[in-house]
Amino acid sequence: MKKETYKIKGMHCASCAAIIEKDIKKIDGVDSVEVNYGTEMAKISFNESKTNPEALSKKIEPLGYSLIIPTAESMNMSADEHAAHLGFNQSKAEKLAEIKDMKIKVISAIPLAIISALILGWDILAQYNMVPAMSYVIKEFFHHLLPLMATYILFVVGKPYLLGFYRFLRYGKANMDTLIGIGTLTAYLYSFAVAAFEEPLRQFINVDATYYDVTIIVITFIALGKYLEAKSKLKTGDAIEKLLNLQAKTALVIQNGKEMEIPVNEVKHGDLIIVKPGAKIPVDGVITEGGSFIDESMVTGEPMPAQKKVGDNVVAATINTTGSFTFKATKVGSETLLAHIIKMVEEAQGSKAPIQALADKISSIFVPIVLIVSFIALGAWLLFGTGPLGFSQALSYGLVSFVGVLVIACPCALGLATPTAIIVGVGKGAREGILIKDAATLEKLHKVDTVIVDKTGTITIGKPTLVDLVSLSINTKNEEIISILASLEKKSEHPIAHAIVNYAQDPEGKGTSSGARKNIPLKNVFNFESIQGKGIKGTIDGKEYFAGNAKLIEDLKLPFDNLKLEQYTAQGKTPIILATKEKVLGFVMVADEIKTESKQAVLDLHKLGIKIIMLTGDDKKAAKYMASLVGIDDIVAHVLPADKLLKIKELQEKGHIVAMAGDGVNDAPALAQADVGIAMGTGTDVAIESAGITLLGGDISKLVKAIKLSKITMRGIKQNLFWAFIYNIVGIPLAAGLFYPIFGWLLSPVFAGFAMAMSSVSVVGNSLRIKSKKL
């Protein structure tokens, strides 16, 4: 089965999504289809041997819809072109052209609607003697002008609604356009019949009551509403556009020993690329020469530039601030992190949240029910109103109700309630360095009451760091201890050795909490030897030095009980002792240092009422100490990957909604089992694939932001759904005349049109508010 996502052209309402889904599902070879009105996209799974995208598009073309089918391969495209492959640029250009056309029609219709409203207002005020009645000449002038205005509005501005009515008659498929088309055409044809056969009809009905103004004002209001809705919907999806704009257009590549500027989509694996100060990095790669500080805020959300040196990874769309460097391209086109982010955001925005299911069910049957209700309203007025009101008045009220019900009923507000909020929420998350895989994950996250965190790489940095330094010799300063140790350890490949060497060679003090310091010079080492399981030794300046664990010092028969190493090892720290054959000179402690943001993140999670459990392979004593430093509620020590999975299942069986945050391959099963899997962006691809949410940069404080974003988005969805349901529950009975016998209320189709237009705009506007919320 092939799974593809296509942009759809011609969608106007939530019922359109249901119609397209139903028709495409009927095609032989289609396994599943999911259409999202908010994003105007369809996810289709189909058998290529039985059908193809062109056949799928042809099936829905008679109904006024079509799939935007890409024509180019995307594997070697830049992020920019990859999005074009998915139809983003093409559909946006068409959407902008469509909005421009809508704007022209709305501008032409507004003056006519104002004239109609003034005539209507004059008539109403004259009935109450608030203004003088129209003179015969003025009345006759407007009597002949209104049909001309209504004809233009109905057949030019209202053409989409007439086409909706036509498709309903031909194919039996009804959507919101059908309702508007039937309602406004009925008002127009009734008025035309009255005007054309005024005298013969005078004895049966009130020929002075025409509804050209209803056709004019209703269509104008709805066209204005659709224009505002389309503009607002365009804003909801601007996250992808902003991500696309991050992409560099060209790359400075070394070819045949010369610098050549080429388009970014021509960059190949292994190309050596030069990046100068202020330039954007075009593709992902590894630095081979030079170094710099790189602004990664547009990808990770981190404001401070990150130091990069030879061997470090760089990612596309980040900005080089100072210094020049050369790097080797490792990921190009759609393989880059930026392309992955764009694809992930686009798929998440196009996915459906479970909360949308009810709205979708109602939208699918909404239009047929409204058509039935409108005819029932007309029939009820004629049946029960003719006696007390007379046929002429009952018919007049019946037509007002008939048109009013068709016009006010709006599945759009229901259809837009969830997807617009999801689009804005997912986009806001991407800007904050929070990648959300799908809408269901975003919905689940707001219910989470327990967060399980893996210690290494989540609470801690994820690599050994020198955290303590103690000198025991009066004649040997701290700097000398580090110089000797780092010189010895530079010959070793052990991870702990790297921590000590990095400490000595890191001029900014990045690897420790001790702050910035000067580069410590290293010494020449002779007669270097690794002592298996214990440490290393070597000669520096003619003197033999030993560096290693307590067993090595025991072998040298040197006393070290006074070092009180237990107090450090209880904290999960590993001691490296420096000695000569005569005495112990000092020691350093290496540990996986706690991230600076971890403590505040745990505190913020507690404020949200969430319990935090830390899983670690460390012994219980060290784990407890680590947990106490950051305020974690509970710990589980000595865990294996399978134990993590069992712990999550155990919590889920107790009724807890569990999120798991981890970064390693061994975390993948637990991430998949959790209600919400959260991968730290510095981790492995396997962990990221298994997770529903990825926190770029591995910053755990983004977990707090992700949960807040989920709560804000879900609150927005619930508000949207509430008002969309209330609007239809109250509006349809009011328009049908249900309240007329009790309160004398009967809604004019003019006000029904205004209310219908504003309902969708208000829902989209409420969703856009999520953008301004602080996380």
C-alpha positions in Angstrom: 0.0 0.0 0.0 1.2 3.5 -0.9 0.5 6.3 1.6 0.5 9.8 0.2 -0.7 13.3 1.3 -2.3 15.6 -1.2 -3.6 19.1 -1.1 -7.3 19.4 -2.2 -8.7 22.2 -4.3 -12.3 23.3 -4.1 -13.2 22.7 -0.4 -15.6 25.1 1.1 -17.0 23.5 4.2 -16.7 20.6 6.7 -19.3 18.6 4.7 -16.9 18.8 1.7 -14.5 16.7 3.7 -17.1 14.1 4.4 -18.2 14.0 0.7 -14.6 13.6 -0.5 -13.9 10.8 2.0 -17.0 8.9 1.1 -16.4 9.1 -2.6 -12.7 8.2 -2.6 -13.3 5.3 -0.2 -15.6 3.7 -2.8 -12.7 3.4 -5.3 -11.3 -0.1 -5.8 -7.8 -0.2 -4.4 -8.2 2.5 -1.7 -7.5 1.2 1.7 -8.1 4.4 3.8 -8.6 8.1 3.4 -8.6 10.9 5.9 -9.6 14.4 4.7 -9.0 17.5 6.9 -11.0 20.6 6.1 -8.8 22.8 8.3 -5.6 22.1 6.2 -7.5 21.1 3.0 -5.4 18.0 2.8 -6.1 14.3 2.2 -4.1 11.4 3.5 -4.8 8.4 1.2 -3.5 4.8 1.4 -4.0 3.0 -1.9 -2.9 0.0 -3.9 -0.8 1.4 -6.9 -1.6 -1.7 -9.0 -5.4 -0.9 -8.8 -5.6 2.9 -8.8 -3.5 6.0 -9.0 -3.7 9.7 -7.9 -5.1 10.8 -11.3 -8.0 8.3 -11.0 -8.6 9.5 -7.4 -8.8 13.1 -8.6 -11.1 12.3 -11.5 -13.6 10.7 -9.2 -14.2 13.9 -7.2 -13.7 16.4 -10.1 -17.4 16.4 -11.1 -18.3 17.4 -7.6 -16.0 20.5 -7.8 -12.9 19.1 -6.1 -9.5 17.9 -7.3 -6.2 16.6 -5.9 -3.1 18.7 -6.4 -0.7 16.0 -7.7 3.0 16.7 -7.5 5.1 16.0 -10.6 8.7 15.9 -9.3 10.6 13.4 -7.2 11.3 14.7 -3.7 14.2 12.6 -2.5 17.0 15.0 -3.8 15.1 18.2 -3.1 15.9 20.9 -0.7 13.4 21.5 2.2 11.9 24.2 0.0 11.3 21.9 -3.0 10.2 19.1 -0.7 7.3 21.2 0.4 6.6 22.1 -3.2 6.4 18.3 -3.9 3.7 18.1 -1.2 1.8 20.8 -3.0 2.4 23.5 -0.4 3.7 26.3 -2.7 1.4 25.4 -5.6 -1.7 25.3 -3.4 -0.7 28.5 -1.6 -0.3 30.4 -4.9 -3.7 29.1 -5.9 -5.2 30.0 -2.6 -3.8 33.6 -2.8 -5.3 33.9 -6.3 -8.6 32.5 -5.0 -8.6 35.0 -2.1 -7.8 37.9 -4.5 -10.8 36.9 -6.6 -13.0 36.7 -3.5 -11.8 40.1 -2.4 -12.8 41.7 -5.8 -16.3 40.1 -5.6 -16.8 41.2 -2.0 -15.8 44.8 -2.8 -18.2 44.8 -5.7 -21.0 43.4 -3.5 -20.7 45.5 -0.4 -22.1 48.8 -2.0 -25.1 46.8 -3.3 -25.7 45.2 0.1 -25.5 48.7 1.7 -28.1 50.0 -0.7 -30.4 47.0 0.0 -29.9 47.4 3.7 -30.8 51.1 3.5 -34.0 50.3 1.5 -34.9 47.6 4.0 -34.2 49.9 6.9 -36.3 52.7 5.4 -39.2 50.4 4.9 -39.1 49.1 8.5 -38.7 52.6 10.0 -41.6 54.0 7.8 -43.9 51.3 9.2 -43.4 52.7 12.6 -43.7 56.3 11.3 -40.1 57.1 12.3 -39.3 58.3 8.8 -41.6 59.4 5.9 -42.7 56.7 3.5 -40.9 56.4 0.1 -42.3 58.5 -2.7 -43.9 56.5 -5.6 -41.0 57.5 -7.9 -38.3 56.3 -5.5 -40.2 53.2 -4.8 -40.6 52.3 -8.5 -36.9 53.1 -9.1 -35.8 50.7 -6.4 -38.5 48.2 -7.5 -36.7 47.9 -10.8 -33.1 48.3 -9.5 -33.2 45.6 -6.8 -33.8 42.7 -9.3 -30.8 43.8 -11.4 -28.6 44.0 -8.2 -29.9 40.6 -7.0 -29.2 39.1 -10.4 -25.5 40.2 -10.4 -25.0 39.1 -6.8 -26.6 35.7 -7.3 -25.1 34.7 -10.6 -21.6 36.4 -10.2 -20.8 36.6 -6.5 -23.0 33.7 -5.6 -21.9 31.4 -8.5 -20.2 28.8 -6.1 -23.5 28.4 -4.2 -25.5 27.9 -7.4 -23.0 25.3 -8.5 -23.4 23.6 -5.2 -27.2 23.4 -5.8 -26.5 22.1 -9.4 -24.2 19.4 -8.1 -26.8 18.4 -5.6 -29.4 18.0 -8.3 -27.1 16.0 -10.5 -25.1 13.9 -8.1 -27.1 14.0 -4.9 -24.2 15.4 -2.9 -25.1 18.4 -0.7 -22.7 20.7 1.2 -22.9 24.2 2.7 -22.9 25.8 -0.8 -26.0 23.7 -1.6 -27.8 25.2 1.4 -26.9 28.8 0.5 -27.7 28.1 -3.1 -31.2 26.7 -2.4 -32.0 29.4 0.1 -30.9 32.5 -1.9 -32.2 31.1 -5.2 -35.6 30.4 -3.6 -35.8 34.0 -2.3 -34.8 35.3 -5.8 -37.2 33.1 -7.8 -40.1 33.9 -5.4 -39.4 37.6 -5.8 -39.0 37.3 -9.6 -42.4 35.4 -9.8 -44.1 38.1 -7.7 -42.7 40.9 -9.9 -43.5 39.1 -13.2 -47.0 38.0 -12.2 -47.9 40.8 -9.8 -51.5 41.2 -10.7 -52.6 37.6 -11.1 -51.0 36.7 -7.7 -52.2 39.8 -5.8 -55.5 38.0 -4.7 -53.5 35.1 -3.2 -50.4 36.6 -1.6 -48.9 39.9 -0.6 -47.1 41.0 -3.8 -45.5 44.0 -2.0 -43.2 41.6 -0.1 -40.2 40.6 -2.2 -36.9 39.1 -1.0 -34.3 40.5 -3.4 -32.7 42.2 -0.5 -32.3 38.8 1.3 -30.5 37.4 -1.8 -28.2 40.4 -2.0 -27.4 40.9 1.7 -27.1 37.2 2.6 -24.7 36.3 -0.3 -22.6 39.5 0.5 -22.4 38.6 4.2 -21.4 35.0 3.4 -18.9 36.0 0.7 -17.4 38.4 3.2 -17.3 35.8 5.9 -15.6 33.3 3.5 -13.1 35.9 2.5 -12.2 36.6 6.1 -12.1 32.9 7.0 -9.8 32.1 4.0 -7.4 34.9 5.1 -7.4 33.8 8.7 -6.9 30.1 7.7 -3.9 31.2 5.7 -2.4 32.7 8.9 -2.9 29.5 10.8 -0.5 27.6 8.6 2.2 30.2 8.5 4.5 28.0 10.7 5.4 25.9 7.6 6.0 29.0 5.5 8.4 30.4 8.2 10.3 27.1 8.3 10.6 27.1 4.5 12.0 30.6 4.6 14.8 29.4 6.9 16.3 27.3 4.0 19.5 28.6 2.4 19.1 29.0 -1.4 22.8 28.4 -2.3 25.9 26.7 -1.0 29.7 27.6 -1.3 31.2 24.2 -2.3 34.8 23.3 -3.0 35.0 21.7 -6.4 38.4 20.9 -8.1 40.1 23.0 -5.5 38.0 26.1 -6.2 35.1 27.7 -4.4 31.9 27.4 -6.4 28.4 28.8 -5.4 25.8 26.3 -6.4 22.0 26.0 -5.7 21.4 24.1 -2.5 19.5 21.3 -4.3 22.7 20.4 -6.2 24.7 19.7 -3.1 25.7 16.0 -2.8 26.7 13.7 0.0 30.4 14.2 0.8 30.7 17.7 -0.7 33.0 20.0 1.3 31.1 23.3 2.0 32.6 26.6 3.2 30.5 28.7 5.6 31.5 32.3 6.2 30.4 34.6 9.0 26.7 35.6 8.8 25.9 32.8 6.3 23.2 30.2 6.6 24.3 26.5 6.7 22.8 25.0 3.6 22.6 21.2 4.5 23.4 19.0 7.5 27.0 17.8 8.0 30.1 17.5 10.1 32.8 20.2 10.6 36.1 19.1 9.1 38.1 22.4 9.5 37.8 25.5 11.6 35.1 26.3 14.2 32.5 28.9 15.1 29.5 29.8 17.2 26.3 28.9 15.5 22.8 30.4 16.1 20.5 27.4 16.2 17.5 29.3 17.7 15.4 28.9 14.6 15.6 25.1 14.9 16.0 24.4 18.6 14.5 27.5 20.1 17.7 28.1 22.1 18.7 31.8 22.2 22.4 31.4 22.9 24.7 30.5 20.0 26.3 27.0 20.3 30.1 26.5 20.0 31.0 24.1 17.2 34.4 22.6 16.5 35.9 19.9 14.3 33.9 16.7 14.5 30.7 18.5 15.6 27.4 18.3 13.7 25.8 21.3 12.0 22.3 21.5 10.7 20.7 23.2 7.7 19.1 26.7 8.2 21.2 27.6 11.3 23.3 30.8 11.1 27.1 31.0 11.4 27.8 34.0 13.7 31.6 34.3 13.9 34.5 32.6 12.2 34.6 30.5 9.1 34.6 26.7 8.8 34.4 23.9 6.3 32.1 20.9 6.7 31.2 17.7 4.9 27.6 17.3 3.7 26.1 14.2 5.3 22.4 14.8 4.8 20.9 16.7 1.8 17.5 17.5 0.4 14.7 15.8 2.2 17.1 14.0 4.6 18.0 17.2 6.5 16.7 18.0 10.0 14.8 21.0 8.6 13.1 18.9 5.9 12.2 16.4 8.6 10.8 19.1 10.8 8.7 20.5 7.9 7.4 17.1 7.0 6.6 16.3 10.7 4.8 19.7 11.2 2.8 19.3 8.0 1.7 15.7 8.8 0.8 16.7 12.4 -1.2 19.7 11.2 -3.1 17.5 8.7 -3.9 14.8 11.3 -7.1 14.5 13.2 -7.5 14.6 17.0 -9.9 12.1 18.6 -12.0 15.0 19.9 -12.8 15.8 16.3 -14.7 12.6 15.7 -18.1 13.8 17.0 -17.9 17.0 14.9 -17.0 15.0 11.8 -20.0 12.6 12.3 -22.4 15.6 12.7 -20.9 17.4 9.7 -21.4 14.3 7.5 -25.2 14.2 8.1 -25.6 17.9 8.9 -26.6 19.2 5.4 -29.3 16.6 4.6 -30.8 17.2 8.1 -30.9 20.9 7.6 -32.6 20.5 4.2 -35.3 18.4 5.9 -35.7 20.9 8.7 -36.0 23.8 6.2 -38.9 22.0 4.4 -40.5 21.1 7.7 -40.4 24.7 8.8 -42.0 25.9 5.5 -44.7 23.2 5.7 -45.4 23.9 9.4 -46.0 27.6 8.7 -48.4 26.8 5.9 -50.1 24.0 7.8 -50.4 25.7 11.3 -50.1 29.3 10.3 -52.7 29.7 7.6 -55.6 29.6 10.0 -54.6 32.3 12.5 -52.4 34.4 10.0 -53.9 33.8 6.6 -52.3 32.1 3.7 -50.4 35.2 2.4 -48.8 35.9 5.8 -48.1 32.2 6.6 -46.4 31.8 3.2 -44.3 34.9 3.8 -43.2 33.7 7.3 -42.7 30.2 5.9 -40.4 31.5 3.1 -38.4 33.6 5.7 -38.0 30.5 7.9 -37.1 28.3 4.9 -34.4 30.6 3.7 -33.3 31.5 7.3 -32.7 27.8 8.2 -30.8 27.1 5.1 -28.6 30.2 5.5 -27.9 30.1 9.2 -27.0 26.4 9.4 -23.3 26.2 9.2 -21.2 23.0 9.4 -18.1 25.1 8.8 -17.8 26.3 12.4 -18.0 22.7 13.5 -15.5 21.6 10.9 -13.0 24.3 11.7 -13.2 24.1 15.5 -10.6 21.3 15.9 -8.2 21.5 12.9 -7.6 25.3 13.1 -6.5 25.0 16.7 -4.3 22.0 15.9 -2.7 23.8 13.0 -1.8 26.8 15.2 -0.8 24.7 18.2 1.5 22.4 16.2 3.0 25.5 14.4 3.6 27.3 17.7 5.3 24.1 19.1 7.6 23.9 16.1 8.7 27.5 16.7 9.5 26.6 20.3 11.6 23.5 19.3 8.7 21.1 20.1 7.9 18.7 17.2 4.5 17.0 17.5 4.0 13.9 15.4 0.2 14.0 15.3 -3.0 15.7 16.7 -3.8 12.6 18.9 -0.5 13.0 20.7 -1.2 16.7 21.4 -4.7 15.8 22.8 -3.4 13.0 25.0 -0.6 15.2 26.4 -3.0 17.5 28.3 -4.3 14.5 30.3 -0.9 13.3 31.4 -0.5 13.0 35.2 2.8 11.0 35.5 6.0 11.7 33.6 8.7 9.0 33.6 12.2 10.3 32.8 15.3 8.4 31.9 18.2 9.9 33.8 21.0 9.9 31.2 20.5 12.5 28.5 17.2 13.7 29.9 17.8 14.9 33.5 21.6 14.9 32.9 23.8 16.1 30.0 24.3 12.5 28.8 28.1 12.5 28.8 30.8 12.4 31.5 31.9 15.8 32.8 34.6 16.7 35.3 32.6 18.1 38.3 35.1 18.2 41.2 38.8 18.7 41.6 40.8 18.2 44.9 44.6 18.8 45.3 46.2 17.0 48.3 49.7 18.3 47.7 50.8 21.8 48.9 53.3 22.0 46.1 50.9 20.9 43.3 48.2 23.5 42.3 44.8 22.5 40.8 46.0 23.7 37.3 49.0 21.4 37.5 46.9 18.4 38.6 44.6 18.9 35.5 47.6 19.5 33.2 49.2 16.2 34.3 45.9 14.2 34.3 44.8 15.6 30.9 48.2 14.9 29.3 48.0 11.2 30.5 44.3 10.8 29.6 44.8 12.3 26.1 46.5 9.0 25.2 43.4 7.0 26.4 40.1 6.4 24.5 38.0 6.0 27.6 34.9 8.3 27.9 36.1 9.5 31.3 39.4 10.4 29.7 37.6 12.6 27.2 35.8 14.5 30.1 39.2 15.4 31.7 40.8 16.4 28.4 37.7 18.5 27.5 37.9 20.2 30.9 41.5 21.2 30.2 40.9 22.3 26.6 37.5 23.9 26.8 38.3 27.6 27.0 34.6 28.6 27.7 34.1 26.2 30.5 31.2 24.6 28.7 31.7 21.1 30.2 31.4 22.2 33.8 29.7 24.5 36.2 33.0 26.2 37.2 32.6 28.9 34.6 35.0 30.2 32.0 38.8 29.6 32.4 42.0 29.7 30.5 43.1 26.8 28.3 45.4 24.6 30.3 48.6 23.5 28.4 49.3 19.8 28.1 52.6 18.1 28.5 54.5 15.5 26.5 54.0 11.9 27.8 56.5 9.1 27.4 56.3 5.4 28.3 52.5 5.5 28.3 50.8 2.3 29.4 47.2 1.3 30.0 46.6 -0.8 33.1 43.6 -3.0 32.4 40.6 -2.3 34.6 42.5 0.1 36.9 43.9 3.1 35.0 47.0 4.4 33.1 50.6 5.5 33.7 53.2 7.5 31.9 56.3 9.7 32.4 56.1 13.5 32.3 59.2 15.6 32.7 61.2 12.6 33.8 58.7 11.6 36.6 56.3 8.6 36.5 52.6 9.4 37.2 49.7 7.0 37.8 46.0 7.9 37.2 43.1 5.6 37.9 40.7 4.1 40.4 41.1 3.0 44.0 42.4 -0.5 42.9 45.4 1.1 41.2 46.3 3.1 44.3 45.9 0.0 46.4 48.4 -1.8 44.1 50.8 1.1 44.7 50.4 0.5 48.4 49.5 4.2 49.0 47.1 5.2 51.8 43.8 6.8 50.5 41.2 6.2 53.2 41.5 9.9 54.2 40.2 10.9 50.7 36.6 9.9 51.8 35.7 8.9 48.3 32.4 7.3 49.5 30.7 10.6 49.9 31.4 11.3 46.2 30.5 7.8 44.9 27.2 7.9 46.8 26.4 10.9 44.6 27.0 8.8 41.4 30.5 10.3 40.8 33.5 8.3 39.6 36.9 9.2 41.1 40.1 9.4 39.1 43.1 9.6 41.5 46.5 11.1 40.4 49.6 9.7 42.2 53.3 9.1 42.0 54.9 6.0 43.5 55.5 8.0 46.6 52.2 9.8 47.3 48.7 10.7 46.2 48.7 14.2 44.6 44.9 14.7 44.2 41.8 13.4 42.5 39.0 14.5 40.2 35.4 13.4 40.2 33.7 12.7 36.9 29.9 12.5 36.6 27.1 12.9 34.2 26.2 16.4 35.2 22.7 17.6 35.8 21.3 19.9 33.1 21.0 23.5 34.4 17.3 23.5 33.4 16.3 20.2 35.0 15.5 21.5 38.5 13.2 24.3 37.2 11.5 21.9 34.8 10.7 19.5 37.6 9.4 22.3 39.7 7.2 23.6 36.9 5.9 20.0 36.2 4.9 19.8 39.9 3.0 23.1 39.6 1.0 21.5 36.8 0.1 18.6 39.2 2.3 16.1 37.5 4.3 13.4 39.3 7.9 12.7 38.1 9.5 9.2 38.3 13.2 8.8 37.3 14.4 5.4 35.9 18.1 4.7 35.9 20.6 1.9 35.7 22.6 3.4 38.6 22.6 2.0 42.1 19.8 3.2 44.4 22.0 5.5 46.6 23.3 7.5 43.7 19.9 7.7 42.1 18.3 9.0 45.3 20.9 11.7 45.6 20.4 12.7 42.0 16.6 12.8 42.5 17.0 14.9 45.6 19.0 17.5 43.7 16.2 18.2 41.2 13.2 17.4 43.3 12.0 14.2 41.6 9.2 12.3 43.4 10.3 8.7 43.0 13.1 6.7 41.5 13.5 3.2 40.2 17.2 2.1 40.2 19.1 -0.8 38.4 16.5 -0.9 35.6 16.9 -2.7 32.3 15.1 -1.5 29.1 12.4 -4.2 29.7 11.9 -3.0 33.2 11.1 0.5 31.9 8.3 -1.0 29.8 6.9 -3.0 32.7 6.9 0.1 35.0 4.9 2.1 32.4 2.4 -0.8 32.1 2.1 -1.0 35.8 1.3 2.7 36.1 -1.2 2.5 33.2 -3.0 -0.4 34.8 -3.5 1.8 37.9 -5.3 4.4 35.7 -2.4 6.8 35.2 -1.8 8.6 31.9 1.9 8.3 31.4 4.4 10.3 29.4 7.9 8.9 29.0 10.9 11.1 28.1 14.1 9.4 26.9 16.9 9.6 24.3 18.5 6.2 23.7 17.8 3.2 21.6 17.1 1.3 24.8 14.3 3.8 25.5 12.4 3.1 22.2 10.2 0.2 23.6 9.2 2.3 26.6 8.5 5.4 24.4 6.2 3.3 22.2 4.3 1.9 25.2 3.8 5.2 27.0 0.6 7.1 26.3 2.9 9.9 25.1 6.5 9.2 24.1 8.8 12.2 24.3 12.2 12.0 22.6 15.1 14.3 23.5 16.3 15.8 20.2 19.9 15.1 21.0 19.1 11.3 21.1 19.0 8.5 18.6 16.8 8.4 15.4 15.2 5.2 16.9 14.1 7.1 20.0 12.7 10.0 17.9 10.8 7.6 15.6 9.2 5.8 18.6 8.1 9.1 20.2 5.0 11.2 19.6 6.9 14.4 20.6 10.5 15.4 20.0 12.2 18.2 22.1 14.9 19.7 19.9 18.1 20.4 21.7 17.2 17.9 24.4 16.0 20.6 26.7 13.7 19.1 29.3 12.1 22.5 30.1 10.5 22.2 26.7 8.5 19.3 28.1 6.7 21.8 30.4 6.1 24.0 27.5 4.7 21.1 25.5 2.2 20.2 28.2 1.2 23.8 28.6 0.8 24.1 24.8 -1.4 20.9 24.8 -3.6 22.4 27.6 -4.0 25.7 25.8 -4.8 24.0 22.4 -7.3 21.7 24.0 -9.0 24.6 25.8 -9.2 26.4 22.5 -10.7 23.4 20.8 -13.3 22.9 23.5 -14.2 26.6 23.3 -14.6 26.4 19.6 -16.7 23.2 19.7 -18.9 24.7 22.5 -19.7 27.9 20.5 -20.1 26.0 17.2 -22.7 23.6 18.8 -24.5 26.3 20.7 -24.6 28.5 17.6 -26.4 25.8 15.5 -28.5 24.5 18.4 -29.9 28.0 19.1 -29.7 29.5 15.5 -31.6 26.8 13.6 -34.7 26.7 15.8 -34.7 30.5 15.9 -34.6 30.7 12.1 -37.3 28.0 11.8 -39.7 30.1 13.9 -39.9 27.8 16.9 -39.9 30.7 19.3 -42.5 32.8 17.3 -45.6 31.4 19.1 -44.1 32.1 22.5 -42.0 35.2 22.1 -42.9 36.5 18.7 -39.3 36.0 17.5 -38.6 35.2 13.9 -35.0 35.7 12.6 -34.6 37.5 9.3 -32.5 35.7 6.7 -30.4 38.8 6.5 -29.3 38.4 10.2 -29.0 34.7 9.7 -26.5 35.3 6.9 -24.5 37.6 9.1 -24.5 35.2 12.0 -23.5 32.3 9.7 -20.6 34.3 8.2 -19.3 35.4 11.6 -19.5 32.0 13.2 -16.6 30.5 11.1 -14.6 33.7 11.4 -14.9 33.7 15.2 -13.8 30.1 15.5 -10.7 30.7 13.4 -10.0 34.0 15.3 -10.2 32.1 18.6 -7.7 29.5 17.3 -5.3 32.2 16.3 -5.3 33.5 19.9 -3.2 30.4 20.7 -0.3 32.1 18.9 -0.1 34.9 21.4 -0.3 32.7 24.5 2.8 32.5 26.6 4.1 29.0 27.3 
